[in-house]
Amino acid sequence: MLNASIVLYKHSVTEIALLVETLLQSGVVKQVYLIDNSPKEDKGFQSQGINYIFNNKNLGYGAAHNIAIRQTIQQHCPYHLVVNPDIAFEATILEKLVQFMEIHSEIGSAMPKVLYPDGKVQYLCKLIPSPFDLVFRRFLPNSWTRKRMEQFELRASGYNRIMDVPYLSGCFMFLRTKALEEVGLFDERFFMYPEDIDLTRRIHSKYRTVFNPEVQVIHNHEQGSYKSGSLLYIHISNMMKYFNKWGWIFDNERRNVNRETLSKIFK
């Protein structure tokens, strides 16, 4: 029913052992793909039931996941899970998500409620971003941008009901293979960061992209670009590629989709 892929970069076997075990114990995962972008191969990842692929270079997040997604398409497997190494969850949620997607064939992508390890909600349901939302706000005081960010992250929704959202986080993407065949895979022009925005909005144009709080996962989110100058550079340069693709000021789809999203959620 389902394949899953995890992209690694300098991760150890112990760091992802629990996640892999959870996937295999779920009863619905057919294949687990470990796509390793690390500079050195780790033989410890090779074990029965695991597909370990060492790239010998850092291809980027989306390009690495695409290796596994193409296998899912070739196998005619109906669903593919893109999941970060720092995610933890109960194995039973995957069967619940499969059932949810089976009932709702119009949904192309689903994301559960994502919590920090302390139980606080991560606000990962978002509108399609403008340059201000992703780039310029980083250099302004929080007090100047708080109200806009609360709307951008749909915080007033309460994150306690099913919602159609045009931008869902790439940390846990439950994808319908048919939708990927129709709209395409991750855009490999993006090394990392905006690939989930780009893919979600393409799926959203043809299918529903849904937040489902009836299932939950834990995400140990570190926001690396806020701590590393090199990651900040990668973040900004890839955001520039994203806006070059979709439009900086003039993005009619962004305006129309965001208006529709807000009207449906807050009607």
DABELDA-V491271 format. One record per pair of residues at least 24 apart in sequence whose C-alpha atoms are under 8 Angstrom apart, sorted by the first residue. I is the first residue (numbers start at 1). J is the second residue. If there is no record, write none. Layout:
i	j
I	J
I	J
This chain:
i	j
1	28
1	29
1	30
1	77
1	78
1	79
1	98
2	28
2	29
2	30
2	31
2	77
2	78
2	79
2	80
2	81
3	29
3	30
3	31
3	32
3	33
3	72
3	77
3	79
3	80
3	81
4	29
4	31
4	32
4	33
4	68
4	80
4	81
4	82
4	83
5	32
5	33
5	34
5	35
5	65
5	68
5	69
5	80
5	81
5	82
5	83
6	32
6	33
6	34
6	35
6	65
6	82
6	83
6	84
6	85
7	34
7	35
7	36
7	37
7	61
7	64
7	65
7	84
7	85
8	34
8	35
8	36
8	37
8	38
8	85
9	36
9	37
9	38
9	58
10	37
10	38
10	39
13	44
13	45
15	85
16	85
16	86
18	88
19	85
19	87
19	88
19	89
22	89
22	90
22	91
23	91
25	91
26	91
26	92
26	94
26	95
27	95
28	94
28	95
33	68
35	64
35	65
35	67
35	68
36	64
37	64
59	191
60	188
60	190
60	191
60	192
61	191
61	192
62	186
62	187
62	188
62	190
62	191
62	192
62	195
63	186
63	187
63	188
63	191
65	186
66	185
66	186
69	185
72	177
73	177
73	181
77	177
78	176
78	177
78	178
79	174
79	175
79	176
79	177
80	174
80	175
80	176
80	177
81	172
81	173
81	174
81	175
82	170
82	171
82	172
82	173
82	174
82	175
83	170
83	171
83	172
83	173
84	170
84	171
84	172
86	219
86	220
86	221
87	171
87	172
87	217
87	218
87	219
87	220
88	217
88	218
88	219
89	216
89	217
89	218
90	217
93	215
93	216
96	215
97	174
97	215
106	207
106	208
107	176
107	207
107	208
107	209
107	210
108	175
108	176
108	178
108	179
108	203
108	204
108	207
108	208
108	209
109	173
109	174
109	175
109	176
109	200
109	203
109	207
109	208
109	209
109	210
110	173
110	174
110	175
110	209
110	210
110	211
110	212
111	168
111	169
111	172
111	173
111	174
111	210
111	211
111	212
112	172
112	211
112	212
112	213
112	214
112	215
112	216
112	217
113	159
113	211
113	212
113	213
113	214
113	215
113	216
113	217
114	216
114	217
114	218
114	219
115	216
115	217
115	218
115	219
116	218
116	219
116	220
116	221
117	218
117	219
117	220
123	153
123	154
123	155
124	153
124	168
124	169
125	153
125	154
125	165
125	167
125	168
125	169
125	211
126	152
126	153
126	154
126	165
126	166
126	167
126	168
127	152
127	153
127	154
127	165
127	166
127	167
127	258
127	261
128	166
128	167
128	197
128	201
128	254
128	257
128	258
129	254
130	248
130	249
131	243
131	248
131	249
134	239
135	236
135	239
157	265
157	266
159	213
160	213
161	211
161	212
161	213
161	214
162	210
162	211
162	212
162	213
163	210
163	211
163	212
163	265
164	208
164	209
164	210
164	211
164	261
165	209
165	210
165	211
165	261
166	200
166	201
166	204
166	209
166	257
166	258
166	261
167	196
167	197
167	200
167	201
167	209
168	196
168	197
168	200
168	209
168	211
169	196
169	197
170	195
170	196
171	219
179	203
179	206
179	207
189	241
190	238
190	241
190	242
191	234
191	238
192	234
192	235
192	238
193	235
193	238
193	239
194	238
194	239
194	242
198	242
